Amino acid sequence: MLDQEISNIPAQGIESVVNRLVILQPTNFCNIDCQYCYLPDRNSYNLMQPQTLDKIAEVLFTSPFVSEKLRIVWHAGEPLTVPVSFYKDAVERFNGFNTNGIPISWGVQTNGTLINQDWCDFFKENGFDVGVSIDGPEEFHDRNRIDRKGRGTYKRVMEGVDLLRKNGINWGILMVVDKDSAEVAELIWQFFVENGMTSVGFNPEE
């Protein structure tokens, strides 16, 4: 479908088509059990294979649509259930295919419960930005974002955020907004302000 759409772009406009963002899912597995999660097979600990990483990198860095800069974000499932060694290898592979020296920025979207000092060391060393999923104050967050034993995850997420702060890592928030939280926008806003959360994205709960 994408190839067909690209083929329909007038020749004089093809040079203006630029891909600056790639989102990759390293695994389906997630260590928590959000009530609204849409992702299937969250119990399947499948892992993106090295040959797949190589193929993605090869296609990206030989593409005429990748020329200025590229942002690569690891997302879906829970990326931090995958070992740090996987990402170290992935960074090396992508850099190896990047023979034209296109600037790469890295990011990861995480539920925040598994952030520890080893992860922070890796993020700092490789310039990763970190998005943390937080659904507002504890009473709202823990209503949906629970672990596999039905327990709220808020306190563990905030411990992860504190580690990111202490390590000087660039981080932001992704919040799922449901009907209840949408009705208390001022309370949610105050929560962000009080916790120094200056970069926030919102997803509507479907």
C-alpha positions in Angstrom: 0.0 0.0 0.0 2.8 2.4 0.9 4.7 1.6 -2.3 1.5 2.4 -4.3 1.0 5.7 -2.4 4.6 6.7 -3.1 4.4 5.8 -6.8 1.4 8.2 -7.1 3.5 11.2 -5.8 4.3 13.5 -8.8 7.9 13.3 -9.8 8.5 17.0 -8.9 7.3 16.3 -5.4 9.2 13.1 -4.6 12.2 14.9 -3.2 10.0 16.5 -0.5 9.1 13.1 0.9 11.3 12.6 4.0 11.2 10.0 6.7 12.4 11.3 10.0 10.8 8.8 12.5 10.9 5.1 12.8 9.1 3.2 15.6 10.3 -0.3 16.3 8.7 -3.0 18.5 11.4 -5.2 20.0 9.0 -7.6 21.7 5.3 -8.2 22.4 5.9 -9.0 26.0 4.9 -6.6 28.8 5.5 -7.0 32.5 2.3 -5.2 33.5 -1.4 -5.6 32.5 -3.0 -2.3 31.7 -6.8 -2.5 31.6 -7.1 -0.7 28.2 -4.2 -2.2 26.4 -4.9 -3.1 22.8 -1.7 -5.1 22.1 -2.2 -8.8 21.5 0.1 -11.6 22.6 1.5 -9.6 25.6 2.6 -12.9 27.2 4.7 -13.9 24.2 8.4 -13.2 24.8 9.3 -13.0 21.2 12.3 -10.9 20.3 13.3 -9.1 17.2 16.2 -11.0 15.6 19.6 -9.7 14.6 18.9 -10.4 10.9 15.7 -8.3 11.2 17.6 -5.4 12.7 20.1 -5.6 9.8 17.4 -5.6 7.2 15.6 -2.6 8.8 18.9 -0.7 9.0 19.9 -1.6 5.4 16.5 -0.5 4.0 16.6 2.8 6.0 20.1 3.8 5.1 19.7 3.0 1.4 16.3 4.7 1.2 16.1 8.0 -0.8 13.6 9.2 1.9 16.1 9.1 4.7 18.7 11.8 4.2 18.6 14.6 6.8 18.2 13.0 10.2 16.4 10.0 11.7 14.8 9.4 15.0 14.4 5.7 16.1 12.0 5.0 19.0 11.5 1.6 20.7 7.9 1.2 21.6 5.0 -1.2 22.3 5.1 -4.2 24.6 7.5 -3.1 27.3 10.9 -2.4 25.7 12.8 -2.7 29.0 11.9 -6.3 29.4 14.5 -6.8 26.7 18.1 -7.0 27.9 20.3 -3.9 27.6 22.7 -6.0 25.5 20.0 -6.1 22.7 20.0 -2.3 22.4 23.7 -2.1 22.6 23.9 -4.5 19.6 21.1 -2.7 17.8 22.9 0.7 18.1 26.1 -0.8 16.7 24.3 -2.4 13.8 22.4 0.7 12.8 25.6 2.8 13.1 27.4 0.2 10.9 24.8 0.6 8.1 24.8 4.4 8.5 27.7 5.0 6.1 26.5 8.5 5.1 26.6 9.7 8.7 23.0 10.6 9.0 22.4 12.0 12.5 20.4 9.4 14.6 18.6 10.2 17.8 17.2 7.4 20.0 14.2 7.1 22.2 12.3 4.5 24.2 8.7 4.5 25.5 8.4 2.6 28.8 6.0 2.0 31.6 8.8 3.0 33.9 8.6 0.1 36.3 11.9 -1.5 35.3 14.1 1.6 35.1 17.3 1.1 37.2 20.8 2.4 37.2 22.0 0.1 34.5 19.4 1.4 32.2 20.2 5.0 33.1 23.9 4.3 32.4 22.9 3.0 28.9 20.6 5.9 28.2 23.2 8.4 29.1 26.0 6.7 27.1 23.9 6.5 24.0 21.9 9.8 24.2 18.5 8.1 24.6 15.4 10.2 25.4 12.9 8.4 27.6 9.1 8.6 27.4 7.4 7.3 30.6 3.7 6.3 30.6 1.9 7.9 33.6 -1.8 8.4 33.8 -1.8 11.3 36.2 -2.0 11.1 40.0 -1.8 7.8 41.8 -5.6 7.4 42.0 -6.0 7.7 38.3 -2.9 5.9 37.3 -3.5 2.8 39.4 -7.0 2.4 38.2 -5.8 1.1 34.9 -2.1 0.6 34.9 -1.8 -2.4 37.1 0.7 -5.3 37.3 -0.1 -8.9 36.6 -1.1 -9.4 40.2 -3.6 -6.6 40.0 -1.5 -4.1 42.0 -1.0 -0.5 41.1 2.3 0.5 39.5 2.4 4.3 40.3 5.0 4.2 43.1 7.4 2.0 41.0 7.0 4.3 38.0 7.8 7.4 40.1 10.9 5.7 41.4 12.0 5.2 37.8 11.3 8.9 37.1 13.4 9.9 40.1 16.3 7.9 38.7 16.0 9.6 35.3 16.0 13.0 37.1 19.1 12.1 39.2 21.0 11.0 36.1 20.1 14.1 34.0 18.3 12.1 31.3 15.9 13.8 29.0 12.4 12.4 29.8 8.8 13.1 29.1 5.3 11.8 29.8 2.7 10.0 27.7 -0.7 9.9 29.4 -3.8 7.9 28.4 -6.8 10.1 29.0 -10.1 8.5 29.9 -13.5 10.0 30.6 -12.8 10.4 34.3 -9.4 12.1 34.0 -10.7 14.3 31.2 -13.3 15.8 33.6 -10.6 16.9 36.1 -8.2 18.6 33.7 -7.1 21.2 36.3 -6.1 18.5 38.8 -4.2 16.6 36.1 -2.4 19.9 35.1 -1.5 20.6 38.7 0.0 17.1 39.0 2.3 17.7 36.1 3.3 21.1 37.4 4.1 19.9 40.9 6.2 17.0 39.5 8.2 19.1 37.0 6.7 17.3 34.0 7.2 19.8 31.2 6.9 17.5 28.2 3.5 15.7 28.0 1.7 13.8 25.3 -1.9 12.6 25.5 -3.6 9.5 24.0 -7.4 9.2 24.2 -8.6 5.9 25.7 -10.6 4.1 23.0 
